[in-house]
Amino acid sequence: MKTLLKYLPFAGIIAINSLAVAGGYRLEGLKPYVLIISSIVLLNLILAILLKVRSYFPYGVSGIVIIGAFFVCFVPSLGRIYLENAIAGLYLGLFLVAVLPPLFKLDPFTYEFSKKNYPEIITKTDQFRKINIIINYIWAGLFGISIILSIIKYSNDGGIQVIISSVVPIVLLLAVGLPVNIKLPSILMQTTQGEQLHFESIKELFEAMPHGLNKKRAKGVDTIIQFHLTGEEPTEGYLTIKDFECTYTTGIHSNPKTTITSDSRLWLAISNNEVSGDQAFIKKEYTADGDITILLKLGDLFASSTEEEVKEEPREIQFTYKTFKPGQINKIVVFDGGPRNTKFSKTTFMVNHFCRGAKSAGADIEYVKLKDMKINPCTGCYTCWTKTPGECIFQDDMIDLRLKFRKADLIIFASPLYIFNVTGIMKNFLDRLLPNMKPYMLVEDGETKHPHRYPEDKQQGFIVFSAAGFPEVEHNFDGLKAMFRCLHSHSEKTSLMGEFYMPGAELISQPVYAERRERIEQACSNAGEQVVKEGKVNMAFMRAVADAEITQKKFQEQADSFWESLDGKSSYLKSAPKLEYTTDT
Ligand SMILES: Cc1cc2nc3c(=O)[nH]c(=O)nc-3n(C[C@H](O)[C@H](O)[C@H](O)COP(=O)(O)O)c2cc1C
């Protein structure tokens, strides 16, 4: 009944138009028909008001029919214009329906349609309202164009004129307006920042989740999460996230990837950000079985993008790395400048997996832990350049290490990030390489360098590995990166082949980061294998390591709660999980 009340005025105006064409637009002859139709439309309008039909259509279109009838009866000159342009009148009614309500702070007319596809918790947000206003004005524009198209004279033949002036706007409305209505809300919801929703019930939460998936962050996610919620709102249901889409199904899935068992109130509080999900998990207030790594992503997957994410995509690493011919790299020497042992050093972790890959491809690897070597700091006396060329005043382990350095096809510089650069241990070592150069100046490729002391030495490559606490590569690694790139551009024989910077490194020893850890292991091992077999390192491997896979906010929460748990109680190395791997080279 309500649908009939909504759309009857359209039939009324189309009937008036058809009669006007058939009756040759003669006012007197048409008047009785116009009056009958307008009366029916008026009656329809009264009924629509009484029955509270929630649509602007009967009001806008009926208004045009009734005003038109008034002109036909009392202002013949305008009445004739109305009869000749009844379809334009219909579009005028629709145009007003689109333009007027938002001006009076009423819901845009598109609300009525888009509401049907979204749960109430979403439709009542400001973001949803704004999106609808945008769509509403697109429709207003289309109705405006339709008014013009329907009054343009295409042909002297009245029938052809009516067909064209009606068909062209309808095609336009269907071809542009409908896709806008269907596609634009979800596109805009992904690209504009939405507010944090507050869920009153689990039912409301699960209704909203399929619409709240952040597609930018859902790349590669393919999972089924089963929920067993108990207590106040017992719920059995599962979320399927795949191909950038999320669906919720009530019931029990036969093979979910993760199963979450929680009290329903607690889960609601976690979803509303009133309780930290990480803390609740650590305190075993809820349990998760199967792939628990999804717990880390869940919050971010359903949070709207930050301003930075909306604005820009991550920047690419831009550098032309040195490549060698396949088979040129056989002898690899690792200089590890970290103070930690294998069980805790994330830098060593990367290098060990790199060496595993290189070894499998046949490389001969030597691993030097610099902290265990006797290396005096450089005194700046330049004796190695003057009195005893090529020889330092210190008779320490550097004699042997400098030789090892020269004989390598590939050098690995491994150092954790300490105050935005390498460790003191590594810097000490680098300084003591000075005897391998001559004091003279060489200007090459726009750079002033020192010549290499030994002309017989071959060209060699080097790769840098560094792990850092902070979750960003950008700015954090700038100092270290610049130093090694200077080494590359100022060295006659030694060229940069790749850089592996792992931000947010301390996290990878946590069991929930198993997936990320595996990706890093794989990327490093593949790089090791590739460098020996092909003489180069793919950028994709460096990128896999450089992706912290965590937002700054999430990182902050986790790091803070970790440090808080140790505050005044324990040392890091006693409490942090050890790295579970054994490929010590
Ligand atoms: C003295 C010191 C300075 C540090 N400076 C930074 C820094 O500038 N930026 C950063 O992100 N992390 C910094 N960290 C954190 C370490 O880079 C992080 O703990 C990393 O995992 C250490 O690597 P490793 O596990 O190989 O020892 C610093 C740590 C120490 C002890």
The ligand as an ORCA input file, in Angstrom:
! r2SCAN-3c Opt
* xyz 0 1
  C      71.564      2.017     23.037
  C      70.363      1.708     22.184
  C      69.977      2.618     21.236
  C      68.877      2.345     20.437
  N      68.499      3.253     19.490
  C      67.426      2.979     18.692
  C      67.045      3.892     17.686
  O      67.645      4.917     17.449
  N      65.936      3.574     16.960
  C      65.239      2.421     17.142
  O      64.240      2.196     16.457
  N      65.599      1.531     18.070
  C      66.698      1.773     18.853
  N      67.074      0.862     19.789
  C      66.357     -0.436     19.876
  C      67.106     -1.536     19.127
  O      67.398     -1.150     17.809
  C      66.263     -2.802     19.114
  O      66.193     -3.277     20.434
  C      66.787     -3.874     18.180
  O      65.948     -4.993     18.212
  C      68.154     -4.326     18.579
  O      68.641     -5.234     17.625
  P      69.205     -6.657     18.070
  O      68.024     -7.436     18.521
  O      69.843     -7.207     16.842
  O      70.179     -6.417     19.173
  C      68.163      1.119     20.604
  C      68.576      0.216     21.579
  C      69.674      0.497     22.381
  C      70.084     -0.509     23.435
*
